[in-house]
Amino acid sequence: MNSAMVIKTIIAVVFMVLTGGAAVVIARRSGKTLSSAFLIGLTVGTAALGGVTPILFG
């Protein structure tokens, strides 16, 4: 695995974590429980990963 692939993978994971974390914060501020906020964050983070992966690796 070359260094460009490692950097792209790190970028994708960081993007997923940041968008998922932002969704958790927004969900908590809108009054959701902690467990439902984490579920929302996981869903948004996975969708973000699915959206950015073809751009980086396509």
Sequence and secondary structure as in RCSB ss.txt:
>XXXX:A:sequence
MNSAMVIKTIIAVVFMVLTGGAAVVIARRSGKTLSSAFLIGLTVGTAALGGVTPILFG
>XXXX:A:secstr
  HHHHHHHHHHHHHHHHHHHHHHHHHHHTT  HHHHHHHHHHHHHHHHHHHHHHHH 
